[in-house]
Amino acid sequence: MSRFIRPVLAACLVLAPVATAQAQDWRGTPVFGQTRLSGGFTPDPYTVQITAGGTNDAGQLGGGRCSGKVGNNPDYVLRYSATDMPLYIRSTSDADTTLVVRDPQGSWQCDDDTNGLNPELSFPRPQSGTYHIWVGTYGDERARTTLEISELSDSSTTASGGQIDLSLDSNFGGVTLRSGFRPDPHNIEIVAGGSVPISSVDDSCPGSVSSAPDYSVTYTGNRNAPLVFTFVSDDDAVLLINGPDGEWTCDDDSDGNLDPRVTYRRAQTGTYDVWVGTVGGQMANGTLSVSEVN
């Protein structure tokens, strides 16, 4: 063999693996479509059916932190306008799946088994921009999968029998109020609902909620003023509150028109963790109000 051919052939052998490592085409047309979502989107979660799997080894991505086999082009593309809400991307399937996301900064984020055999990636302070998403499997298996995009921490573990968890951050944040606060009422838009039965903490109350509180109110009172929580919605909603004394209070329809109302007549100083549920399992938009006017 010519001494001039040998270096060329050697160079080809060196470069060939590099070409394989760069085979992931995040610019390619997404196989199962794309969507644009802005903070506060409904319905939440946004779901799409995906056939997970492929022939590319995800282990080449994320500095070796990724796993599973994925397709060449993204399975789905999310163009997201962020607010102050977190962002969750997860998939649920009967198979063991993995998740690969290229975030707006161009970094590769990966997960395998956060929720049992189902993956989930959380972005506590998500950036606006484009999220390229792949759902992988192990071996050559292909699997039907539901991809979920959510701003709520209620994950697929909840759907399979999770629990209400006071230690989780509130889905829609919180507020600190002092007796005599203005404006009164204090209002916040909430997306009510979830998949954890309220009966897990109060068997007299119907409906279901998310694992995490929807809202947290830290209140400084004088024990002379009441504190009133209401939720107004077009759906049948339920209020569940864990008060400063650790006691659970639940209400379904006390405010009329299927709207709930919880009143603390001599409100204690402390934290009120609030869940807003629905009867029937649907998600519902509405306004949570906190007032000292009974």
N, C-alpha and C positions, 0 to 999 in steps of 0.2 A: 504494500500500500504506500502511496506517495506520502512523503513527510509533510506535504502541504494539506493533504486530505485529513490526516489524523487529528490535527488541532480543530478543524471545522467540525468533524464528527464528535469529538469530545465536547465541544461547546454545545452542540445540539443535545447531547445526553444530559448535560448539566441544566440546560434551560427547560427541558421537557417537564420536570416536576413543578417548576415555577408556573408554567402555563396552566397546570392542573389546579394549583392553589388559588389562581385568580379566576377560576371558572364561574364563581358566584356572580350572577349578573343582576345587581340590585337596580340597575337602570332598566331592566327588561320589563315587558308588559306583565302586570300581575295576573296570575292564572285565574283567580276567582273574583277579580274586580277591585274596586277602590271606593273610598268615600271621603267626604269632608265633614268633620265634626267640630263644633265649638264648645267651650266649657259650658256646662249646664245642659248638655244635649239630652233629649228624650226620644224614644224610650231608652232607659239605662238599666241593663246593659244593651248595647248595640251588638247584634249577633249575625253571624254569617256561617253557612255550612262550607266546610273545607274538606278535601281529600288530602290527608297528611301523608308525607313521605316523599322519597325521590331517590336519586342515585348519587348525589353529592355528599361527601363526608363533611358534616358540620364541624368536626373536630379541627378543621383547618382555620376556623374563625374564632375571634375573641381570644386570641393568644392560647388556643387549645382548651378554653373553658367550655366550648359548646360541644354538643353530642348529638348523635342520631344521624339519619340520612334525610336530606332535604332536596327539593327541586332546584333547578338552575335559576329560574325567575322567581320573584317573590310570589307567595301565595296570595297576599293581600297587601294593599297600601292604604295607610291612614294619613290624611292631611289634616292636621289638628291645630286649632287655635286655642291656646292655653289660657286659663284664668288662674285663680289661686287654688283650684281643685287638684287633687292627685289624679294620676292616670294609671289604670290597670289593664294589662293585656294578658288574657289567659285562654286556655283551650281545655275542653272537656271531651273525653272519649272513653270507650271501653278498652282501648289499646293503650300501651305505654308510649306517650308522645313527648316530644321536646319542643321548645320554643326558641326561635332565633329572631332578634329584632335589630335592624340597623337604625339607630336613632338619628334625630336631626343634626347632631354633631358629627355623624359619620362613625360613631363607635358601635361595636357589636355587643349586644346584651343577650344573655342566654339563660335558660332555666330548664330543669328536667322535672323534678318531682316535688315542687312546693306543696301541691294539694294532692297527696297520695301519689298516683302515677300521672297526675295532670300538672302541667307547668303553668306558672304565672310570673309575670314581670311587673314590678311596681315602679312608678316614677313619681316620688313624693312631690317634686317640683318640676313638672314636665315643661319642656320647651315647645314653643310653637314650631311647626315644621312637618316634615314628612317622616313617617315611620314605615319602613319596609319590613314585612312580617313573613316568616316561614314557619310552618309547623312540620316537625320531623317525626320519624318513627325509627325503630331499631331494625336492622337487617333490611330485607327488601319488601317488608310489609307495607301495605297501604291501608289507611284507616279513615273512616268517616269521623269527622271532628267538628265540634262547634267552637268557632272562634268568638270570644267575647271581648268587647272593648267597653270599659266602665270607668266611672269616677267614684264608685262606691267600693268599700273594702270588703263587701260581702262576696266571698269567693265560692268556688265550686265545692269546697269542703262544707260550707254552710248548706248548700243544696242537698248534700247527702247526709244531713242530720247534724249541722253545726250547733253552736251555742251562742247565746248572748254573752258578750265579753266586755265588761266595763273597762278593761285595760287598753282597749283599742282607741285610736284617735277618732274623733267625731267626723262623720262623712262631710258635714257642711260647716265645720268650724265651731266657734263658740263666741261668747260675749261676757264681759264683766259689767254688772249693773249694780248701782247703789240705790237704796230706797229714795224715791222722788225722781228717778231717772226720766229724762226726756230725749226723744219723743216717747210718749206712752200712747199706744203700745209700741214695743220693739218688734219689728217684723223681719222675717227671713223666708226666702223661697226654699222649699224643701221638695225633694222627690221621695215620696213615701213608699214603703213596701220592702219586701225581702222574702227570704224563704225559711227563716227560723220561727217556729210557732211561738207566739206569746205565752201559750200555756206552759212553756218550759220554766217560766218564773211566776206565772199567775194563771192557774187553771180555770179561773172564772171569766177570763177575757178572751175574745176571739181574735183572729187575724194573725198576721206574720210580719216580721221586721227583719232588718239586717243584723248581722252579728255586732257591728259597731254602733254606738250611739249616733243619731243623726245630728244632734246639736247639744252643746253644753253651755249651761248658764251658771256663772259664778256670781252669787248674789250676796250683797251686804244689806241686811234689813234691820228693823228696830222692833220686830215682833208685833207691831201695831197695824201694819199694812198687809193685805192679802197679796198673793202672787198667783196670777191666773194664766194658764196655758191653754190656747185654743189652736185648732188647725182647721182651715177652711179649704175645701176641695170639692170637685164635682163627683168624687168617688166616696165610697164608704170607708172612712179612715178611722184609725184607733190611735190613742195616745198612751204611751207607756213611759213612766218617769221613775227614776231612782233618785230619791231625795237625799239631803245632807245626812239624815239619820239612817240611811241605808235601806229604807223601806220602799217597796214597789207600790206604785199607784197606777191604775189603768182605767181608761174610760173609752166608751164606744160612741154613744150618740147624745150625750147630755146637752150639747149646744144646739140641738135641733138640726134638721136637714141632713142627718147621717154624719154630722160633724162632732168631734169629741171636745171635751172641756175638762180640765183638771184644775181645781182650786185649792190652794194652801191658805187657809184663812188667817193664820198667824205664821207667816213664812219665816223659816229659820235661815240664818246666815250659812252659806256653804254652796256646794255644787249640786246642780240639778242636771242629771244626764237624761236626755230626751230621745226616745225612739218614736217615730211615726210609722205606723203600720197600715196595712190595708186588709180588708176582708174579701177574700177571693183570690189572693195571690198576685194580682196585677200591680204594676207600679203606677203611682198617681202624683201629679203635680199639685202643689197647694202652698198656702201661706201659714207658717207657724207664727203665732203672736204670743208675746209675753207682756203682761200688763199688771198694774197694781189697782186697776179699776175692776171691781167685782160686778 
